[in-house]
Amino acid sequence: MNERRMDVILVPSTHCNLRCSYCYELDKLADRRRMSLDELDVVFERVAAFFARSGVQSARFIWHGGEPLLLPPDYYHQAFELQRRHFARASTAISNVTQTNLTVLDDARLELLRTGFDSCGVSLDIVGSLRVNGNGQCREDRALANLERARAAGVILGGVTVLTRANRNHMRRVFDFYRERDMSFRLLPLHAGDFGAGQWFEIGAADTLKAFCTLADLWLADSWGAPIHPITDVIRAVFAYHADGIRSGIYDKQTWDPMLAIDREGFVYSYDDIYDRSKTYGNILHEDLEQLLQGPVHRAVIAETGRRARETCATCPNYGQSCTGIGVVEGARDYWRQNADGSWRCEVFGGLIEHVERHLQRAGLALRDKQSWASVPEVRASA
């Protein structure tokens, strides 16, 4: 039996000190309200009860924003204490991770990152930064200085780089930046619909595929073993299937839905639907989580993801072999392309799998010295 894991994306506040051009939360960033500790107490109580009844063996709380580090460190210390109290007798292994723009860092926050969180994802564009404040000033220089300070203090850090038109042709620089610091990272493609149409920084599926393939080639040609999500996840699955006959299996949310998001007001959503009140399962402050996940909206979301997988993945030779279908089930529509007959093709992940297969075949599948086949970076779902 596979381990039951759960990722809980928790947004206690949407307040942020930046106004990144591509942010999908721009209308919420000036709001300084936060989830109270009393409300967090209810969240932990109900999540812990659900985990106990459902047999969840391990779970990550992913503290998101806004900018999470604008909240005072004592808020998190008290929150972690509440969490420990509710999970004290639980069999679920709990970890806490966060994602930050790292433009705000003092001694207290440095200690919070070092001893409070289990890991931290740092948002960096590396090239052509669109991470600006309200006056349009780029603040990535401050983030880079704080990055080195945190690394020197022993903080476990991963990177999160958003793929945009500004950096799409600079994957070598992105790769080298993280390699020099031995940091795993996630390349997060910018999705249409997260911002107003017609923006100069938009990309398409072909841009995403090209960037993914470039990073795959760089990683495969190098002795460096740190994971790059989702690229090394795909490489590992392709290698396992072709070299050892190990099938990936299918990502089936009907059997187990491993991700949920909770906003500042306690509303619960699927991973990709946060803030869409038409798709909320309900409010965890008012109902038990188990009731919400048995409700009609959650059932409709599960049915939709199943339909999407059947529509897009059913005829794909990789499905269940070297691909679980997670890119379609949890991914955005702009990963895919409609064929002439009306069917859908998973352009990005299907193309990346084909590219990796060709590369490994040329190499004779001789990559067993790589150390990270079993590694999944902690920043996987942090963005």
Secondary structure, DSSP 8 states (H G I E B T S, - for coil): ----EEEEEE-S----S---TT-TTGGGTT------HHHHHHHHHHHHHHHHHHT--EEEEEE-SS-GGGS-HHHHHHHHHHHHHHHTT-S-EEEEEEEE------HHHHHIIIII-SEEEEE--SSS---B-TTS-B-HHHHHHHHHHHHHTT--EEEEEEE-TTTTT-HHHHHHHHHHTT--EEEEE--TTSS-TT-TT---HHHHHHHHHHHHHHHHTSS----EETHHHHHHHHHHHHHH--------TTT---EEEE-TT-EEE-TT-TT-GGG--EETTTS-HHHHHTSHHHHHHHHHHHHHHHHHHTT-TTBTTTB-SHHHHSS-GGG-EE-TTS-EE-HHHHHHHHHHHHHHHHTTT--TT-S-TT---TTTT--
